[in-house]
Amino acid sequence: MNKPRITLEDLFNLTGAVIYNPDTFSSSAVVSTDTRTIKKGSIFVAIKGDKMDGHKFVEDAVKKGASAVVINKNKLKDFDDVEVTLVTVKDTTKAYGELAAMWRFKLKARVVGITGSNGKTTTKEILSQLLEEKFSVAKTLSNNNNHIGVPLTILSTGGSKDALVLELGTNHFGEIAYTAQIARPDFALITNIGESHLEFLHDLNGVAEEKLALFKAQNGPEARIFLNTDDKILKKKLKEYKNAVTFGFEGSPAIKGTIKGVGKEGKTKLCINYKGKEIEVQLPIHGLSSAKNFLAASAIALEMGLSASQLKSGAKKLKAVDKRLNVKVHDGFILVDDTYNANPLSMKSAFEFISGFEDRKKVAVLGDMFELGSEALQAHKDLAKSVRKNKIHEVYTLGKWMKNLNGELQNGKITSRHFKDRSSLADFLANNDFEKSVILVKGSRGMKMEEFVKILEGRK
């Protein structure tokens, strides 16, 4: 079995590295920034974050058996008595990324990189579950999709894994370029381009520029790029990426999905055309947005070698992703927990999702969408069009921006009410009649809308 290790030569290759006591180190199979996970022989990297400085834990790491410590060079005087191998660099965060980049090429696993404005986590989870039908799989856990989380995920992947599925997130220019260069994916996919993080990425062109950095970091000419041709912005990139594997529901992509029917409570029957053959799957997860995410994941899975039977088998076992269009059936109503985060595109997808629940009153409990910058006011107002299009019956809002959506919905057929504080909304949700309703709860992470999910779940 392949057992990757970081060697002394690797440490010397870190940018600007100066090594003290090199004779005490040979190699290590563990790189950590957390002393709680330090084992004997580990390499400890002291990263200075917003809330914590890893340099405060160097002595603890050594006591727990670290065989090498990586520190910022301006901290050297604080650790001149350390007896293990001491590596000084200009920037330990950068060094951590460099170690992950080295580790990535010590793995036998093929690496998948997934990003996008909406659906990247769900697509990552679906793909990981599908690939487990044939491979040993590692994946991004929790929300470890940034400049620290991506290296952490790579460095946590063992040599026995066949596939590593990485989610790459961003909220500022250059973040995906940085993490993608570390990951160097063999398979790269962008789910879509939408209005996300506009406060930092400015506009849709800025979002596209940031996301497309993933394609520029592919691992050599044999790497595969996957283009969603249903996305107007990505479709325009076909000329630039002529060898891309195309997928979608519209036109004639290489891998085409067709909705064959939507069963009771929104469960979807999907047909996938791949290399002239039809693969029909019944998705236990709900809605058109889930079908879109499944098609994206299937495109990669099929190109990685999954058979039609393995794809069907994997589809039957799919489980909903926590806080992402997670359907929970309760006595008298259905709850859709989509509280992980929100942007205009994911909001519209969520409205579309609950519109598939026939013969039920559609209710949306909505909190503010953050990081939209100067577009925040209009973005919240514009949601009214999607609310009407998807025939949402009742809308209950919270937050200074969602107040504008409530204003757009007045004097119409839709029942809409804005709540000035959390307690009044909580009291309303605990006592209102939601018989035969499907209730969507959604908002940006900072709105903590999951608290209202708990209130609805606790109704007697």
TATARA-V623976 format. One record per backbone hydrogen bond with DSSP energy under -0.5 kcal/mol. NH is the residue of the N-H (numbers start at 1). CO is the residue of the C=O. Records with the same first field share a line. If there is no record, write none. Layout:
NH: CO / CO
This chain:
4: 2
6: 28
7: 5
8: 26
11: 7
12: 8
13: 9
14: 11
17: 14
18: 88
20: 86
24: 21
25: 22
28: 6
32: 43
37: 34
38: 35
41: 65
42: 39
43: 30
44: 42 / 68
45: 32 / 43
46: 44 / 70
47: 45
49: 47 / 52
54: 47 / 52
56: 53
57: 54
58: 55
61: 57
62: 58
63: 59
64: 60
65: 62
66: 61
67: 42
68: 42
69: 85
70: 44
71: 69 / 87
73: 89
75: 72
76: 73
78: 75
79: 76
80: 77
82: 79
85: 67
86: 20
87: 69 / 85
88: 18 / 86
89: 71
90: 15
95: 91
96: 92
97: 93
98: 94
99: 95
100: 96
101: 97
102: 98
103: 99
104: 100
105: 101 / 102
106: 103
107: 103 / 104
110: 162
112: 164
113: 187
114: 166
115: 189
117: 192
123: 119
124: 120
125: 121
126: 122
127: 123
128: 124
129: 125
130: 126
131: 127
132: 128
133: 130
134: 131
135: 131
137: 135
138: 163
140: 165
144: 141
145: 143
150: 146
152: 148
153: 149
154: 150
155: 151
156: 152
157: 154
161: 158
162: 136
163: 136
164: 110
165: 138
166: 112 / 164
168: 114
169: 145 / 167
175: 172
178: 174
179: 175
180: 176
181: 177
182: 178
183: 179
184: 180
186: 111
187: 111
188: 224
189: 113
190: 226
191: 115 / 189
196: 194
198: 371
199: 371
200: 197
201: 197
202: 198
203: 201
207: 203
208: 204
209: 205
210: 206
211: 207
212: 208
213: 209 / 210
214: 211
215: 212
216: 212
217: 214
218: 215
219: 185
220: 218
223: 220
224: 186
226: 188
227: 225 / 245
228: 226
229: 227 / 247
230: 247
231: 228
232: 230
235: 231
236: 232
237: 234
238: 235
241: 237
244: 241
245: 225
246: 244
247: 227
248: 255
253: 250
255: 246
256: 254 / 273
257: 248
258: 271
260: 258 / 269
261: 269
263: 261 / 267
266: 263
267: 264
268: 283 / 285
269: 261
270: 268 / 281
271: 258
272: 279
273: 256 / 271
274: 272 / 277
275: 254
277: 274
279: 272
280: 278
281: 270 / 279
283: 268 / 281
284: 282 / 315
287: 266
291: 287
292: 288
293: 289
294: 290
295: 291
296: 292
297: 293
298: 294
299: 295
300: 296
301: 297
302: 298
303: 299
304: 300
305: 302
306: 301
311: 307
312: 308
313: 309
314: 310
315: 311
316: 312
317: 313 / 314
318: 315
321: 324
324: 321
326: 337
327: 325
328: 335
330: 328 / 333
332: 330
333: 330
334: 437
335: 328
336: 439
337: 326 / 335
338: 336 / 441
340: 323
344: 195
347: 343
348: 344
349: 345
350: 346
351: 347
352: 348
353: 349
354: 350
355: 351
356: 352 / 353
357: 354
358: 356
360: 357
361: 436
363: 361 / 438
364: 394
365: 440
366: 364 / 396
367: 442
368: 398
370: 368
375: 372
376: 373
379: 375
380: 376
381: 377
382: 378
383: 379 / 380
384: 381
385: 382
386: 382
387: 383
388: 384
389: 385
390: 386
391: 388
392: 387
393: 362
394: 362
395: 415
396: 364
397: 417
398: 366
399: 419
403: 399
404: 401
405: 401
406: 402
407: 403
408: 404
409: 405 / 406
410: 407
412: 409
415: 393
416: 414
417: 395
419: 397
425: 421
426: 422
427: 423
428: 424
429: 425
430: 426
431: 427 / 428
432: 428
434: 432
436: 332
437: 332 / 434
438: 361
439: 334
440: 363 / 438
441: 336
442: 365
443: 338
444: 368
447: 444
448: 445
451: 448
452: 449
453: 449
454: 450
455: 451
456: 452
457: 453
458: 454
459: 456
